[in-house]
Amino acid sequence: MRKKIVAGNWKMNNDSQQTQALLSDILNKRPQDTATKIVVAPTFVNLQSAVIQTKGSNVIVAAQNMHQAESGAFTGEISVGMLKGIDVNTVILGHSERRAYFGETNSILAEKVNTALKHNLTIIFCFGEELADRQSGNHFNVVESQLREGLFHIGESQWTNVVLAYEPVWAIGTGETASPEQAQEMHNFIRTLIKENVSADVSEHTSILYGGSVKPDNAQEIFSKPDVDGGLIGGAALKADDFLAIVNAI
């Protein structure tokens, strides 16, 4: 059975005190007996304190990014060893903002994937089409290219450390959301791609999250679709009640 996952990407939000307060709220109100994996991704400077605060809970702390090199003259960057050293074992890679604003290409992401897997990190691998791709009918080709060039080179056994997050870029921070039917259509396409290019077993066991303006009032309908295994949440992850409502929608 595939894991159900709700991951909150906090992006460049929350200082130290705000991080502590939000985590405290989540920890106090979260469902204790849920099988759903709860993931939070604070900014880098608050990762270690978040790990300490969530220790012993069912809340997993993830990094929002990491560099593909293990060390070196890369001012301002964060290495896999730095993450592992503070017990962060999950990383988001390929978020649309990293691709759009920081020039992360499929080939760069393939290197990041290799480094993360070499050190046994769990990867939440993001991908998705722009509005122009959707309008031109090229969205399936874009998604397939991102997966083939960034991820499909890995070995079958390595997929146990991979979670996919489909994020239609046109539905991030815009208030627009892909309909549940559109989400299911793409998630089914992705699962079929994995079956045809990796294996049926990997296809069946890989969790695919939807990441496009999920909110408490639409989460249940989106999550009800058979190939949607949870969500990568942006804005709604910054309010504990909204985030946990989405967790409970699974």
Backbone as CSV, one residue per row, in Angstrom:
resi,resn,N_x,N_y,N_z,CA_x,CA_y,CA_z,C_x,C_y,C_z
1,MET,0.833,-1.196,0.000,0.000,0.000,0.000,0.874,1.256,0.000
2,ARG,0.477,2.239,-0.827,1.249,3.469,-0.905,1.066,4.313,0.346
3,LYS,2.135,5.027,0.715,2.068,5.911,1.873,1.270,7.157,1.524
4,LYS,0.430,7.579,2.445,-0.266,8.860,2.341,0.607,9.908,3.010
5,ILE,0.833,11.027,2.326,1.784,12.038,2.794,1.193,13.429,2.607
6,VAL,1.304,14.259,3.620,1.008,15.685,3.482,2.251,16.451,3.930
7,ALA,2.843,17.200,2.998,4.087,17.920,3.259,3.846,19.419,3.148
8,GLY,4.306,20.161,4.145,4.173,21.611,4.131,5.484,22.278,3.767
9,ASN,5.505,22.964,2.634,6.682,23.711,2.204,6.520,25.159,2.652
10,TRP,7.287,25.552,3.669,7.119,26.883,4.256,7.795,27.977,3.437
11,LYS,8.618,27.591,2.479,9.299,28.553,1.605,10.079,29.576,2.443
12,MET,10.193,30.828,2.005,10.970,31.826,2.755,10.049,32.578,3.710
13,ASN,9.507,31.819,4.665,8.589,32.364,5.655,8.962,31.850,7.041
14,ASN,8.642,32.629,8.055,8.771,32.294,9.468,10.199,32.447,10.002
15,ASP,10.361,33.374,10.938,11.626,33.500,11.654,11.685,32.421,12.738
16,SER,12.679,32.477,13.597,12.871,31.438,14.609,11.670,31.304,15.535
17,GLN,11.182,32.423,16.034,10.061,32.385,16.963,8.782,31.903,16.283
18,GLN,8.568,32.361,15.066,7.373,31.944,14.323,7.415,30.457,13.989
19,THR,8.620,29.976,13.659,8.789,28.550,13.387,8.446,27.720,14.615
20,GLN,8.973,28.138,15.745,8.711,27.415,16.991,7.223,27.426,17.329
21,ALA,6.573,28.557,17.125,5.148,28.668,17.452,4.292,27.805,16.527
22,LEU,4.593,27.819,15.241,3.816,27.023,14.289,4.007,25.529,14.542
23,LEU,5.247,25.140,14.784,5.500,23.730,15.080,4.792,23.292,16.358
24,SER,4.816,24.149,17.371,4.144,23.825,18.618,2.655,23.614,18.396
25,ASP,2.073,24.473,17.577,0.645,24.360,17.266,0.353,23.051,16.527
26,ILE,1.192,22.723,15.551,1.011,21.481,14.798,1.169,20.268,15.707
27,LEU,2.193,20.292,16.536,2.445,19.152,17.429,1.314,18.960,18.434
28,ASN,0.757,20.056,18.915,-0.301,19.962,19.916,-1.634,19.515,19.331
29,LYS,-1.873,19.844,18.072,-3.187,19.590,17.468,-3.196,18.428,16.479
30,ARG,-2.040,17.897,16.146,-1.982,16.874,15.105,-2.695,15.597,15.542
31,PRO,-3.214,14.838,14.589,-3.774,13.526,14.936,-2.659,12.591,15.373
32,GLN,-2.836,11.921,16.498,-1.778,11.095,17.076,-1.679,9.723,16.407
33,ASP,-2.802,9.221,15.904,-2.828,7.841,15.436,-2.927,7.721,13.920
34,THR,-2.652,8.816,13.222,-2.793,8.782,11.772,-1.665,7.995,11.115
35,ALA,-2.008,7.304,10.032,-0.993,6.619,9.233,-0.394,7.558,8.192
36,THR,-0.975,8.743,8.059,-0.474,9.722,7.109,0.846,10.309,7.603
37,LYS,1.835,10.367,6.718,3.109,10.993,7.069,2.962,12.510,6.997
38,ILE,3.337,13.174,8.068,3.284,14.631,8.144,4.703,15.169,8.011
39,VAL,4.920,16.020,7.008,6.244,16.568,6.730,6.169,18.084,6.759
40,VAL,7.157,18.725,7.377,7.259,20.187,7.347,8.654,20.566,6.847
41,ALA,8.709,21.637,6.057,9.986,22.082,5.488,10.217,23.545,5.821
42,PRO,10.783,23.830,7.006,11.135,25.207,7.363,12.345,25.685,6.557
43,THR,12.659,26.967,6.700,13.847,27.501,6.051,15.106,26.920,6.691
44,PHE,16.230,27.000,5.997,17.468,26.336,6.432,17.887,26.725,7.848
45,VAL,17.792,28.017,8.185,18.315,28.470,9.473,17.502,27.938,10.646
46,ASN,16.324,27.404,10.381,15.474,26.878,11.448,15.347,25.357,11.417
47,LEU,16.110,24.699,10.564,15.993,23.249,10.453,16.405,22.529,11.740
48,GLN,17.550,22.901,12.295,18.045,22.163,13.465,17.099,22.307,14.653
49,SER,16.617,23.520,14.896,15.692,23.704,16.016,14.388,22.946,15.770
50,ALA,13.972,22.859,14.498,12.754,22.113,14.172,12.944,20.622,14.420
51,VAL,14.121,20.099,14.090,14.417,18.691,14.343,14.353,18.401,15.842
52,ILE,14.936,19.280,16.630,14.927,19.099,18.089,13.498,19.167,18.628
53,GLN,12.729,20.120,18.129,11.370,20.317,18.639,10.439,19.156,18.289
54,THR,10.661,18.537,17.140,9.759,17.463,16.683,10.251,16.067,17.058
55,LYS,11.388,15.975,17.721,11.952,14.671,18.058,10.954,13.833,18.848
56,GLY,10.800,12.582,18.438,9.887,11.673,19.111,8.445,11.776,18.653
57,SER,8.164,12.684,17.717,6.802,12.848,17.200,6.679,12.157,15.842
58,ASN,5.494,12.237,15.262,5.290,11.696,13.919,5.410,12.785,12.853
59,VAL,6.071,13.885,13.181,6.299,14.970,12.231,7.740,14.898,11.720
60,ILE,7.885,14.839,10.405,9.194,14.724,9.758,9.629,16.097,9.261
61,VAL,10.880,16.454,9.504,11.422,17.738,9.054,12.212,17.519,7.758
62,ALA,11.910,18.319,6.749,12.581,18.229,5.448,13.255,19.550,5.115
63,ALA,14.300,19.475,4.293,14.934,20.675,3.742,14.244,21.053,2.438
64,GLN,14.311,22.331,2.099,13.661,22.813,0.882,14.529,22.650,-0.367
65,ASN,15.806,22.318,-0.165,16.736,22.229,-1.293,18.069,21.736,-0.761
66,MET,18.992,21.366,-1.647,20.386,21.095,-1.300,21.217,21.176,-2.566
67,HIS,22.511,21.390,-2.405,23.403,21.474,-3.554,23.796,20.079,-4.015
68,GLN,24.128,19.981,-5.288,24.502,18.678,-5.841,25.920,18.248,-5.447
69,ALA,26.789,19.214,-5.134,28.150,18.874,-4.711,28.161,18.546,-3.224
70,GLU,29.074,17.677,-2.828,29.139,17.272,-1.429,29.881,18.302,-0.574
71,SER,30.704,19.130,-1.194,31.391,20.222,-0.504,32.039,21.092,-1.572
72,GLY,32.624,22.236,-1.133,33.351,23.039,-2.108,33.045,24.514,-2.016
73,ALA,33.545,25.250,-3.000,33.438,26.707,-3.021,32.110,27.121,-3.656
74,PHE,31.052,26.910,-2.909,29.711,27.248,-3.379,29.038,28.115,-2.308
75,THR,29.444,29.363,-2.261,29.018,30.273,-1.203,27.496,30.323,-1.086
76,GLY,27.030,30.168,0.147,25.600,30.265,0.413,24.824,28.983,0.224
77,GLU,25.495,27.922,-0.232,24.782,26.675,-0.501,24.847,25.716,0.693
78,ILE,24.005,24.696,0.658,23.891,23.712,1.731,24.153,22.331,1.157
79,SER,25.017,21.563,1.821,25.376,20.230,1.326,24.559,19.145,1.997
80,VAL,24.598,17.967,1.386,23.897,16.823,1.948,24.450,16.459,3.323
81,GLY,25.769,16.585,3.500,26.374,16.271,4.789,25.907,17.207,5.887
82,MET,25.683,18.467,5.540,25.176,19.429,6.522,23.775,19.048,6.977
83,LEU,22.963,18.579,6.042,21.613,18.140,6.394,21.650,16.883,7.258
84,LYS,22.435,15.919,6.822,22.530,14.671,7.589,23.076,14.924,8.993
85,GLY,23.974,15.889,9.098,24.612,16.181,10.379,23.661,16.712,11.435
86,ILE,22.517,17.245,10.997,21.518,17.721,11.964,20.258,16.843,11.899
87,ASP,20.401,15.632,11.373,19.318,14.642,11.329,18.153,15.049,10.438
88,VAL,18.464,15.757,9.365,17.473,15.998,8.319,17.720,14.969,7.220
89,ASN,16.739,14.132,6.975,16.911,13.005,6.058,15.921,13.026,4.900
90,THR,15.249,14.166,4.725,14.297,14.337,3.628,14.561,15.683,2.976
91,VAL,14.505,15.730,1.648,14.771,16.980,0.941,13.808,17.134,-0.234
92,ILE,13.324,18.362,-0.416,12.519,18.708,-1.587,13.474,19.117,-2.706
93,LEU,13.315,18.537,-3.865,14.144,18.879,-5.022,13.265,19.225,-6.214
94,GLY,13.701,20.230,-6.975,13.045,20.546,-8.241,11.788,21.372,-8.124
95,HIS,11.578,22.039,-6.982,10.381,22.870,-6.867,10.344,23.892,-7.997
96,SER,9.153,24.213,-8.451,9.005,25.099,-9.616,9.700,26.436,-9.407
97,GLU,9.752,26.922,-8.165,10.432,28.196,-7.904,11.936,28.051,-8.056
98,ARG,12.486,26.905,-7.696,13.909,26.653,-7.912,14.203,26.575,-9.421
99,ARG,13.318,25.950,-10.144,13.507,25.846,-11.597,13.393,27.222,-12.260
100,ALA,12.394,28.005,-11.854,12.108,29.272,-12.527,13.051,30.390,-12.121
101,TYR,13.348,30.509,-10.822,14.102,31.661,-10.332,15.595,31.402,-10.178
102,PHE,15.982,30.140,-10.061,17.387,29.826,-9.790,18.014,28.934,-10.857
103,GLY,17.324,28.786,-11.960,17.902,28.137,-13.131,18.194,26.661,-12.985
104,GLU,17.459,25.965,-12.131,17.711,24.534,-11.958,17.120,23.764,-13.133
105,THR,17.998,23.139,-13.886,17.605,22.373,-15.061,17.393,20.907,-14.694
106,ASN,16.853,20.158,-15.621,16.675,18.727,-15.395,18.011,18.036,-15.129
107,SER,19.070,18.465,-15.817,20.374,17.827,-15.632,20.959,18.148,-14.262
108,ILE,20.788,19.381,-13.792,21.226,19.737,-12.441,20.457,18.918,-11.414
109,LEU,19.166,18.785,-11.620,18.349,18.018,-10.687,18.721,16.548,-10.680
110,ALA,19.120,16.024,-11.834,19.583,14.634,-11.877,20.816,14.460,-10.983
111,GLU,21.704,15.447,-10.981,22.884,15.393,-10.113,22.474,15.477,-8.646
112,LYS,21.536,16.347,-8.339,21.070,16.471,-6.960,20.425,15.167,-6.485
113,VAL,19.643,14.561,-7.356,19.019,13.273,-7.039,20.096,12.237,-6.716
114,ASN,21.119,12.186,-7.553,22.204,11.213,-7.331,22.870,11.417,-5.977
115,THR,23.163,12.668,-5.636,23.824,12.964,-4.361,22.927,12.594,-3.188
116,ALA,21.662,12.973,-3.275,20.730,12.667,-2.186,20.591,11.157,-1.981
117,LEU,20.440,10.420,-3.064,20.263,8.978,-2.943,21.536,8.279,-2.481
118,LYS,22.681,8.801,-2.887,23.953,8.250,-2.428,24.032,8.266,-0.911
119,HIS,23.415,9.270,-0.298,23.450,9.420,1.158,22.130,9.011,1.813
120,ASN,21.311,8.286,1.052,20.095,7.666,1.587,19.065,8.675,2.073
121,LEU,19.019,9.852,1.468,17.956,10.792,1.777,16.678,10.391,1.052
122,THR,15.550,10.714,1.639,14.273,10.620,0.943,14.072,11.900,0.153
123,ILE,13.690,11.760,-1.097,13.512,12.901,-2.002,12.032,13.117,-2.264
124,ILE,11.592,14.362,-2.134,10.295,14.768,-2.672,10.608,15.511,-3.962
125,PHE,10.397,14.839,-5.092,10.825,15.352,-6.396,9.655,16.058,-7.071
126,CYS,9.847,17.365,-7.328,8.774,18.204,-7.870,8.922,18.401,-9.377
127,PHE,7.804,18.550,-10.028,7.780,18.770,-11.480,6.376,19.225,-11.858
128,GLY,6.253,19.809,-13.040,4.931,20.256,-13.489,5.046,21.291,-14.582
129,GLU,3.920,21.529,-15.239,3.915,22.374,-16.427,3.520,23.812,-16.118
130,GLU,3.954,24.724,-16.999,3.535,26.122,-16.947,2.157,26.259,-17.622
131,LEU,1.545,27.430,-17.455,0.231,27.669,-18.044,0.258,27.525,-19.568
132,ALA,1.319,28.053,-20.200,1.400,27.975,-21.666,1.458,26.525,-22.140
133,ASP,2.121,25.677,-21.372,2.184,24.258,-21.727,0.809,23.610,-21.641
134,ARG,0.070,23.958,-20.605,-1.280,23.409,-20.443,-2.191,23.894,-21.565
135,GLN,-2.101,25.186,-21.876,-2.986,25.751,-22.897,-2.683,25.219,-24.289
136,SER,-1.406,24.888,-24.532,-1.026,24.375,-25.854,-1.203,22.862,-25.966
137,GLY,-1.574,22.219,-24.860,-1.725,20.765,-24.876,-0.415,20.020,-24.767
138,ASN,0.641,20.728,-24.354,1.968,20.123,-24.272,2.317,19.652,-22.861
139,HIS,1.349,19.677,-21.952,1.641,19.415,-20.540,2.137,18.001,-20.279
140,PHE,1.612,17.031,-20.992,2.087,15.659,-20.780,3.547,15.507,-21.219
141,ASN,3.903,16.136,-22.343,5.279,16.059,-22.835,6.259,16.728,-21.879
142,VAL,5.863,17.862,-21.314,6.732,18.580,-20.375,6.983,17.725,-19.141
143,VAL,5.940,17.175,-18.584,6.075,16.339,-17.388,6.920,15.110,-17.680
144,GLU,6.697,14.486,-18.812,7.480,13.303,-19.163,8.963,13.645,-19.291
145,SER,9.280,14.776,-19.916,10.682,15.186,-20.061,11.331,15.447,-18.713
146,GLN,10.610,16.104,-17.814,11.162,16.396,-16.496,11.472,15.110,-15.736
147,LEU,10.617,14.122,-15.860,10.839,12.854,-15.173,11.952,12.048,-15.834
148,ARG,11.942,11.973,-17.152,12.968,11.184,-17.860,14.359,11.756,-17.624
149,GLU,14.480,13.076,-17.708,15.800,13.700,-17.642,16.289,13.922,-16.213
150,GLY,15.353,14.016,-15.269,15.756,14.308,-13.905,15.758,13.137,-12.959
151,LEU,15.027,12.063,-13.314,14.793,11.014,-12.326,14.870,9.586,-12.859
152,PHE,14.509,9.370,-14.096,14.358,7.994,-14.571,15.676,7.257,-14.775
153,HIS,16.791,7.926,-14.514,18.083,7.258,-14.637,18.415,6.405,-13.415
154,ILE,17.675,6.558,-12.319,18.040,5.861,-11.089,17.633,4.391,-11.155
155,GLY,18.240,3.577,-10.294,17.930,2.160,-10.275,16.590,1.877,-9.624
156,GLU,16.012,0.742,-9.962,14.682,0.398,-9.449,14.646,0.374,-7.923
157,SER,15.690,-0.148,-7.300,15.693,-0.261,-5.841,15.725,1.114,-5.157
158,GLN,16.217,2.137,-5.872,16.330,3.471,-5.276,14.993,4.193,-5.172
159,TRP,13.986,3.693,-5.851,12.682,4.352,-5.840,12.007,4.291,-4.475
160,THR,12.482,3.430,-3.583,11.903,3.397,-2.238,12.168,4.708,-1.501
161,ASN,13.138,5.496,-1.973,13.475,6.787,-1.351,12.912,7.972,-2.124
162,VAL,11.972,7.717,-3.024,11.446,8.780,-3.879,9.947,8.961,-3.670
163,VAL,9.563,10.207,-3.434,8.164,10.630,-3.450,8.036,11.654,-4.570
164,LEU,6.994,11.560,-5.371,6.790,12.506,-6.457,5.783,13.569,-6.047
165,ALA,5.981,14.784,-6.535,5.046,15.879,-6.267,4.761,16.612,-7.569
166,TYR,3.588,16.353,-8.126,3.162,17.037,-9.344,2.587,18.393,-8.973
167,GLU,3.202,19.444,-9.504,2.723,20.791,-9.224,2.475,21.545,-10.525
168,PRO,1.219,21.655,-10.944,0.914,22.500,-12.098,1.255,23.940,-11.734
169,VAL,2.258,24.504,-12.388,2.795,25.805,-11.982,1.718,26.887,-12.045
170,TRP,0.802,26.748,-12.977,-0.260,27.735,-13.134,-1.238,27.730,-11.956
171,ALA,-1.137,26.742,-11.086,-2.057,26.646,-9.946,-1.341,26.849,-8.612
172,ILE,-0.137,27.438,-8.634,0.607,27.657,-7.397,0.563,29.134,-7.041
173,GLY,-0.019,29.443,-5.906,-0.072,30.817,-5.427,-0.961,31.720,-6.242
174,THR,-1.777,31.136,-7.128,-2.645,31.933,-7.976,-4.096,31.857,-7.537
175,GLY,-4.373,30.908,-6.643,-5.759,30.658,-6.268,-6.445,29.706,-7.223
176,GLU,-5.787,29.446,-8.357,-6.313,28.470,-9.308,-5.915,27.070,-8.863
177,THR,-6.765,26.120,-9.119,-6.470,24.742,-8.766,-6.896,23.855,-9.921
178,ALA,-6.063,22.885,-10.243,-6.502,21.887,-11.207,-7.725,21.190,-10.635
179,SER,-8.679,20.885,-11.481,-9.848,20.158,-11.001,-9.395,18.780,-10.513
180,PRO,-10.157,18.159,-9.627,-9.802,16.797,-9.203,-9.625,15.849,-10.392
181,GLU,-10.416,16.067,-11.430,-10.300,15.215,-12.613,-8.996,15.470,-13.360
182,GLN,-8.584,16.739,-13.446,-7.304,17.057,-14.083,-6.146,16.487,-13.278
183,ALA,-6.228,16.591,-11.952,-5.179,16.043,-11.093,-5.087,14.536,-11.282
184,GLN,-6.219,13.852,-11.273,-6.219,12.404,-11.442,-5.683,12.006,-12.818
185,GLU,-6.063,12.751,-13.845,-5.587,12.448,-15.199,-4.063,12.480,-15.261
186,MET,-3.454,13.533,-14.682,-2.005,13.642,-14.721,-1.346,12.608,-13.810
187,HIS,-1.889,12.389,-12.634,-1.306,11.408,-11.718,-1.345,10.011,-12.331
188,ASN,-2.429,9.690,-13.030,-2.514,8.396,-13.706,-1.500,8.296,-14.834
189,PHE,-1.307,9.408,-15.557,-0.298,9.447,-16.618,1.094,9.194,-16.043
190,ILE,1.389,9.832,-14.910,2.693,9.666,-14.263,2.882,8.224,-13.804
191,ARG,1.854,7.658,-13.200,1.963,6.285,-12.706,2.167,5.304,-13.862
192,THR,1.513,5.572,-14.982,1.687,4.722,-16.166,3.103,4.851,-16.721
193,LEU,3.650,6.075,-16.721,5.036,6.283,-17.163,6.009,5.456,-16.325
194,ILE,5.802,5.459,-15.015,6.681,4.689,-14.129,6.547,3.199,-14.432
195,LYS,5.332,2.742,-14.635,5.101,1.325,-14.938,5.820,0.914,-16.212
196,GLU,5.766,1.784,-17.224,6.354,1.454,-18.527,7.868,1.600,-18.544
197,ASN,8.416,2.481,-17.679,9.846,2.766,-17.732,10.646,2.216,-16.560
198,VAL,9.971,1.847,-15.492,10.670,1.294,-14.329,10.120,-0.095,-14.041
199,SER,8.963,-0.170,-13.417,8.310,-1.465,-13.187,6.908,-1.239,-12.654
200,ALA,6.082,-2.256,-12.775,4.724,-2.177,-12.245,4.742,-2.072,-10.730
201,ASP,5.686,-2.749,-10.084,5.772,-2.720,-8.625,6.114,-1.321,-8.137
202,VAL,7.098,-0.687,-8.756,7.470,0.676,-8.375,6.304,1.625,-8.631
203,SER,5.621,1.456,-9.740,4.476,2.297,-10.064,3.404,2.194,-8.990
204,GLU,3.158,1.001,-8.528,2.103,0.780,-7.539,2.477,1.325,-6.166
205,HIS,3.764,1.335,-5.833,4.187,1.690,-4.476,4.729,3.114,-4.330
206,THR,4.854,3.861,-5.440,5.369,5.231,-5.367,4.248,6.213,-5.067
207,SER,4.417,6.987,-4.018,3.429,8.014,-3.658,3.584,9.224,-4.574
208,ILE,2.461,9.694,-5.102,2.447,10.877,-5.958,1.559,11.923,-5.291
209,LEU,2.160,13.056,-4.922,1.442,14.129,-4.250,0.986,15.167,-5.267
210,TYR,-0.108,15.840,-4.942,-0.565,16.968,-5.755,-0.153,18.259,-5.071
211,GLY,0.431,19.183,-5.832,0.939,20.419,-5.243,0.466,21.668,-5.945
212,GLY,-0.824,21.937,-5.939,-1.318,23.144,-6.589,-2.457,23.782,-5.841
213,SER,-2.140,24.630,-4.857,-3.153,25.376,-4.102,-4.177,24.465,-3.430
214,VAL,-3.680,23.455,-2.723,-4.567,22.618,-1.916,-4.974,23.388,-0.668
215,LYS,-6.263,23.359,-0.369,-6.803,24.066,0.785,-7.753,23.131,1.539
216,PRO,-8.117,23.493,2.772,-9.036,22.629,3.514,-10.342,22.341,2.776
217,ASP,-10.820,23.311,1.978,-12.124,23.116,1.342,-12.075,22.324,0.038
218,ASN,-10.877,22.046,-0.492,-10.821,21.220,-1.706,-9.996,19.945,-1.529
219,ALA,-9.356,19.810,-0.363,-8.426,18.694,-0.172,-9.109,17.338,-0.266
220,GLN,-10.250,17.200,0.368,-10.885,15.883,0.419,-11.259,15.389,-0.975
221,GLU,-11.776,16.281,-1.807,-12.170,15.879,-3.161,-10.951,15.495,-3.995
222,ILE,-9.866,16.278,-3.862,-8.640,15.951,-4.603,-8.053,14.637,-4.120
223,PHE,-7.981,14.464,-2.810,-7.367,13.261,-2.237,-8.206,12.008,-2.466
224,SER,-9.470,12.181,-2.840,-10.322,11.016,-3.074,-9.987,10.299,-4.371
225,LYS,-9.233,10.953,-5.234,-8.887,10.350,-6.518,-7.872,9.217,-6.315
226,PRO,-8.001,8.137,-7.056,-7.239,6.915,-6.750,-5.728,7.031,-6.892
227,ASP,-5.240,7.943,-7.726,-3.796,8.045,-7.922,-3.173,9.240,-7.201
228,VAL,-3.960,9.942,-6.384,-3.462,11.079,-5.605,-3.235,10.608,-4.176
229,ASP,-1.986,10.660,-3.728,-1.611,10.075,-2.439,-1.333,11.103,-1.354
230,GLY,-1.737,12.341,-1.595,-1.505,13.395,-0.611,-1.160,14.690,-1.304
231,GLY,-0.557,15.622,-0.548,-0.302,16.932,-1.123,0.992,17.556,-0.647
232,LEU,1.561,18.392,-1.517,2.654,19.287,-1.154,2.016,20.663,-1.012
233,ILE,1.968,21.152,0.223,1.147,22.305,0.559,2.025,23.534,0.736
234,GLY,1.600,24.660,0.149,2.327,25.910,0.285,1.690,26.821,1.312
235,GLY,0.897,27.782,0.855,0.334,28.795,1.732,-0.454,28.238,2.907
236,ALA,-1.245,27.210,2.665,-2.078,26.643,3.730,-1.253,25.948,4.802
237,ALA,0.023,25.671,4.518,0.889,25.022,5.513,1.373,25.996,6.576
238,LEU,1.135,27.286,6.367,1.616,28.300,7.305,0.622,28.575,8.427
239,LYS,-0.517,27.917,8.381,-1.512,28.003,9.456,-1.788,26.592,9.943
240,ALA,-1.534,26.336,11.205,-1.642,24.975,11.728,-3.022,24.376,11.495
241,ASP,-4.070,25.144,11.746,-5.422,24.606,11.599,-5.722,24.219,10.159
242,ASP,-5.296,25.056,9.211,-5.511,24.737,7.795,-4.700,23.516,7.389
243,PHE,-3.446,23.490,7.799,-2.569,22.376,7.441,-3.112,21.058,7.992
244,LEU,-3.528,21.072,9.241,-4.016,19.839,9.870,-5.383,19.445,9.323
245,ALA,-6.166,20.400,8.867,-7.423,20.068,8.205,-7.150,19.303,6.920
246,ILE,-6.077,19.685,6.231,-5.682,18.975,5.014,-5.169,17.580,5.353
247,VAL,-4.376,17.468,6.421,-3.931,16.152,6.886,-5.134,15.270,7.178
248,ASN,-6.109,15.809,7.863,-7.293,15.027,8.230,-8.168,14.677,7.034
249,ALA,-8.023,15.433,5.932,-8.820,15.157,4.732,-8.431,13.850,4.062
250,ILE,-7.224,13.360,4.343,-6.811,12.068,3.785,-7.735,10.975,4.320
